[in-house]
Amino acid sequence: MWIVREMKKEDLPEVFRINKENFTTDAWTMEGLEREFKLPYSRRFVAEMDGKIIAYLIFWIIEEEAHLMTFSVDKDYWGRGIGKKFLREVLDRLKAEVKRVLLDVRKSNIRAIRLYQSLNFHIIGERRHYYSDGENAIQMEFIFDNS
């Protein structure tokens, strides 16, 4: 069984490892991850199984919007539905604070786009040459139904 909890600074070596393994370009630096703990609008979460970090995500919450800054699952745990369950649980925790969630995802990352669509994210646009290698980003949005 695994749990979702807020990220601690002690989690950063594992978060950094997962980030570096999964993002060949535009991976976050350790300094960038450390800086998140100083930002009042940054919310950080990890999924942990048997004491091991298996996924992480970072949101920036600005007014009533959450921006998904980075999200990844350890490759050893891909294909188990952990990413979907993890993101769904964090979204449930945020729904009292925000009205919508925005994210950018590589246009070629079909696996991630399908994951987001399975959670009712919708494509709202495209950013040209968004990533350092020139690839475009797909912009996606999730609107909470707080009625």
SULTA-V731744 format. One record per residue. RES is the residue in three letters. SS is DSSP state (~ for helix, > for strand, _ for the rest). PHI is phi in radians with two decimals (NA if undefined). D_LAST is the distance of its C-alpha to the last C-alpha in whole Angstrom. Layout:
RES_SS_PHI_D_LAST, RES_SS_PHI_D_LAST
//
This chain:
MET___NA_32, TRP_>_-2.23_31, ILE_>_-2.21_28, VAL_>_-1.96_26, ARG_>_-2.59_27, GLU_>_-1.21_27, MET___-1.21_30, LYS___-1.98_33, LYS_~_-1.02_36, GLU_~_-1.15_38, ASP_~_-1.40_36, LEU_~_-1.03_37, PRO_~_-1.01_40, GLU_~_-1.27_38, VAL_~_-1.07_35, PHE_~_-1.07_38, ARG_~_-1.06_40, ILE_~_-1.08_37, ASN_~_-1.05_36, LYS_~_-1.16_40, GLU_~_-1.21_40, ASN_~_-1.67_37, PHE___-2.10_37, THR___-1.25_41, THR___-2.01_40, ASP___1.11_38, ALA___-1.19_38, TRP___-1.34_37, THR___-1.46_40, MET_~_-1.07_40, GLU_~_-1.09_40, GLY_~_-1.10_37, LEU_~_-1.15_35, GLU_~_-1.09_37, ARG_~_-1.08_36, GLU_~_-1.01_32, PHE_~_-1.28_33, LYS_~_-1.71_34, LEU___-1.60_31, PRO___-1.15_28, TYR___-1.70_25, SER_>_-1.55_26, ARG_>_-2.14_25, ARG_>_-2.19_27, PHE_>_-2.36_26, VAL_>_-2.30_29, ALA_>_-1.87_29, GLU_>_-2.23_32, MET_>_-2.26_34, ASP___0.89_37, GLY___1.40_38, LYS_>_-1.94_37, ILE_>_-1.28_35, ILE_>_-2.01_34, ALA_>_-2.88_31, TYR_>_-2.61_29, LEU_>_-2.70_27, ILE_>_-2.28_26, PHE_>_-1.99_23, TRP_>_-1.89_24, ILE_>_-1.88_21, ILE_>_-2.18_21, GLU___0.96_19, GLU___-1.86_15, GLU_>_-2.09_17, ALA_>_-1.95_19, HIS_>_-1.95_22, LEU_>_-1.35_23, MET_>_-1.49_27, THR_>_-2.75_28, PHE_>_-2.74_28, SER_>_-2.78_30, VAL_>_-2.05_32, ASP___-0.93_35, LYS_~_-0.98_37, ASP_~_-1.13_39, TYR_~_-2.01_35, TRP___-1.13_34, GLY___1.40_33, ARG___-1.90_32, GLY___1.40_28, ILE_~_-1.15_28, GLY_~_-1.02_26, LYS_~_-1.14_23, LYS_~_-1.15_23, PHE_~_-1.10_24, LEU_~_-1.11_21, ARG_~_-1.06_18, GLU_~_-1.12_19, VAL_~_-1.16_19, LEU_~_-1.03_16, ASP_~_-1.05_14, ARG_~_-1.23_16, LEU_~_-1.58_15, LYS___-1.08_11, ALA___-1.32_12, GLU___-1.72_14, VAL___-2.25_13, LYS___-1.77_11, ARG_>_-2.64_13, VAL_>_-2.17_17, LEU_>_-2.08_20, LEU_>_-2.70_23, ASP_>_-2.08_27, VAL_>_-2.45_28, ARG_>_-0.97_32, LYS___-1.04_32, SER___-1.42_35, ASN___-1.51_32, ILE_~_-1.06_31, ARG_~_-1.01_31, ALA_~_-1.19_28, ILE_~_-1.05_27, ARG_~_-1.12_26, LEU_~_-1.03_25, TYR_~_-1.08_22, GLN_~_-1.11_21, SER_~_-1.16_21, LEU___-1.80_18, ASN___1.30_16, PHE___-1.38_18, HIS_>_-2.18_19, ILE_>_-1.26_23, ILE_>_-2.10_22, GLY_>_3.05_26, GLU_>_-2.52_29, ARG_>_-1.83_31, ARG___-1.31_35, HIS___0.93_37, TYR___-1.22_35, TYR___-1.59_36, SER___-1.07_40, ASP___-1.56_42, GLY___1.62_40, GLU___-1.19_38, ASN___-1.36_34, ALA_>_-1.94_31, ILE_>_-1.62_28, GLN_>_-1.63_25, MET_>_-2.27_22, GLU_>_-2.43_18, PHE_>_-2.17_15, ILE_>_-1.92_11, PHE___-1.30_9, ASP___-1.71_6, ASN___-1.66_4, SER___-1.45_0
//
